[in-house]
Amino acid sequence: DWEGYADDILKKSEQYGFQSAHADMVRFRKHLTEKLAGHHIPIRGFSCCDFRLQHLRCFFEGLAADRFVLLGLDDRLIQLLQSTPAIPGLECIVDRASGIADFMGYPFVDAGALAGSEELARLHRELDHVVVCCPTYEFSEYTLLAKELFPDTPLKYAPFFDRKTEANIEKIVRLKEPLVAFCTGGAARMLLEGTALGQTDIVAFAENNTKLHGTTFYGKPVIAPAEIAGYARNLVILSDGFAREIEDQVRQEKLPVNLLPLF
């Protein structure tokens, strides 16, 4: 559903005030619509970068000695399952879908039918981890589901980024200085809970959405971009989809900050 995907990006870019990203998507959607006019060409979605797929594969290789379930399905996981003969340690895939018993050779379990079942009791006894693998915008929903089904099993989050981002996270951690993080969406939540960024000294979160100013996020104040320098000199952008847009904004507004690379 490429049109639905494009419409979602349009809605979010307008909501958060990213005018050039909104204009780019309008042009992209118009171009595709014109190209596909009169043709029946299925577009299933956008492929993730090969570097991200490689990093995701390395992540699962690191779990080869463990037993785990995958909670959720997204494009990058489907690509990995299509290109990888077997994932050692994977017991089953759990998601909200009925009538499916097998997915690409792995047992598939409906999350709704799993609650209170003997299968869930068995998994509680035998699992080392639950790996959440979902689109970043569904992070909160799937994290809550994981905690409801597997309250005593450690959670891990499949990375949506590549090794370069992982290396940048390590640099930020070694910096050991206060910083402001830009964005409070699903990508930010996944980075804070699934990587070492959650251990850094983030003193505030910046947002373009004025409705969020004055609120808190992970116990820290949400501020306007113009206030960043009053909290810290270092800034990291926790948005994958709008990173370039925010970088341009920081430069255009000449904010006196040290922009730390992430994506």
N, C-alpha and C positions, 0 to 999 in steps of 0.2 A: 504494500500500500504506500507507494512513493508519494502520492498526493497528500495522504494523511500525514506522512512524515514531514513533508515540506510545509504544510499548514501549521503543524506543531511548532516548527522552527520560526515561522513568521509570527505566530502568536507570542512566543517567548521573547523574541528579539524586540517586538513592539512593547511588551510588558516591561522589559528591563531598560528600554531606552537606547538600544543598539541600532541606530538609524542606518548605518552603512551595511551592517549584516542583514537587516531587513530588506534593504534595497537590492543587495546581492541575491538574496533568495527569491525575491519577486522576479528578477531577471532570469534566474536559473529555472524557476518553475514555468515561466512563459516560454523560454527556449525549449524545454522538454515537451511542453504541451504542443507547441507548433511542430516539432520534429516527429512526434508520435501521432499527429492528426491523421486519421484514416488508416493507421497501422495497429496491429494487435501484437505489441511487443511487451512481454511481461517484465516488469522491473520489481524485483523482490526486496531491494534495500540497497544499502551502501556497504561495500566490503571494508573491513578494517585493514589498516596498514599491515604489511607483511612483518614489519618489525614488532608490531604489537602482538601478532599471532605467535611469533617466535618467543616473545617474552611470556606469553600465556602458556606456551608449551613447556618452557623452562620451569614455570611455577608448578605445574603438575608433575614434572619430573622430580621436583623436590619433595613431593608427597608420595613417591613410589613405595615407600616402606610403610605407609599408613593406610587405614581403611576410612573411607569418607563417602558422603553422599553429596551430590550437586543439587543445590536448591535454586531453581530458576533456569531459564534458557534465554540466550540472546544470540545475536548474529555471530559474535566472535566465537562463542562456544560451539555453535553449529558448524562454523568453518573448521574449528579444531577437530571436532568429531569426524568430519568428512575427510580430513587429511591425515589423521592419526589412526593407525590400525587398532590400538588398544591403549587405554589409560589405566595403568596399574593402580590397584587400590580402590577404584571406583565401584561402589556397591550398587548404586542405582541413581536415577535422576528423579527428583521430586519437583512437581510444579502443579499449578491449578489447571488441570485438564482431565476430563473423564473419558473413558473408552479407549485409552491407549495403554497397551501393556509393554510395548517395546519401542525404543527410539534409537535408531542407528546401532542396534545390537546390544543396547544396555537396557536393563529393566527400568520401566517407567512407572512411577507411583503417583497417583492423584493425591495432592496434599489434603484435600477434604476428606478422603477415605482413610487417610493414614492415622488421623487423630484417634487415640484410644484403641488402636488395633494391636494384635500380637506382633505384627511386623515392626511397628514402632517400638515396642518393648524390646524386641531383638536388636534393633539398631541402637537403642540406648545402651545396651550392654556391650556392643561390639565396635562402635565407631570411635575413631580418634578425633575426627573433625567433621564439621558441616561447612561446605564451601558454597558461599553465596555468589552466584554468577547471574547478574541481571543488568539491564540498562541502568545507568546512574540515576535517572529520574525516578526509578522504582526502588531505590535503595532502602528508604525507610520502610516501605511496605514489606519487602522481602526479609529485612532484618527482623522486623516484628514477627513475621511468620516463623522464621528460624528459631527465635527465642520461645515462641509458643510451643512449637513441636519438639525442640531439642534444648530445653532450658539448662541442662547440665553439660552439654557438649560444646567444646571450644569452637568458635566461629573463625573462619578465614574468608577473605574476600578475593576473588579472582581479579587480577589486575586488568584495568581497561587501558593501560598505558604501556609504553615500551621501556627498554632498558635505559635509554637516555634519561627519561623522567625519573626512573629509580635512582640513577646516579646523581641527578640534581637534588633529589630528596636527601640523599646522604650528605651532599655538600651543605645543604641548609641546616641539617641537624648538627653538623660539625661546627657551623658558624657560631652557635650558642649565643645568639643575640636576639633581643626582642624584635618582633615583626608584626605587621598587619597583613591579614589575608583578605584578598578581594574575592567575593562571592560566597553565597550561603546555600547553594543548591545541592543536588544529589552527588555531584562529583566531589564537592567539598566534604560532604559527610563521609563518603567512601574513602577519601584520602586521609581524613582525620582519624577514622576508626580502623582503617585497614593498613596504614603505613606508619612509619616513624614520624610523620608530620604531626601526628597527634601528641607527640612528646616534646614538641618545640614550644618556645615561649611566645605564643600568639597572644597579643594584648588586646586586639580588636579585630573586627571584621568590617570591611567596607562594602557598600552596596549602592547601586544607582537607584534602586527602588526606594523612593522616599517613604513609602508605607512601613518599611522595616527599620528606618532610622529611629533610634531610641529604644529599640527592643534588644534582646540578648540572643546570642547563638553560642552554644557550648559554654555558657556562663560568661561570655565576653560581650562588650557593647557592640552594637551594629551602628556604624557611623557613615557619614557622607564622605565621598572621595576627597573633598577639600579639607577634611579634618585629619587625614592620614598622618601628615608630618607631625602633628601634635601628639601622636602616640608612639611612633617609631620611625626610624629612617629607612628600614627595610620593608619591602612589599613583595608578596608572592601572590600570584593569581591562581585560584583554585577552580578554574573553569576550563574545561577542555574545548568546548564548542565556541566560546567567546573570548578565548585568550588573546588572539590577535586584535580583536576589537578593543579590548580593555587596554592593551599595550598602547595602541594608537591614542586612546583617550588620555592616558597618563602623560604621553608626550605632548599632545595638543594642549592640554591644560597646564603643562609645565609644572607638574607636581614635584616638589623637592624631595624625591624618594630614590632609594637604591632598588631598582627592579631586579628581583632574583629570578632567573630563568627556571621554569619547571617543565612545561610541555615543549 
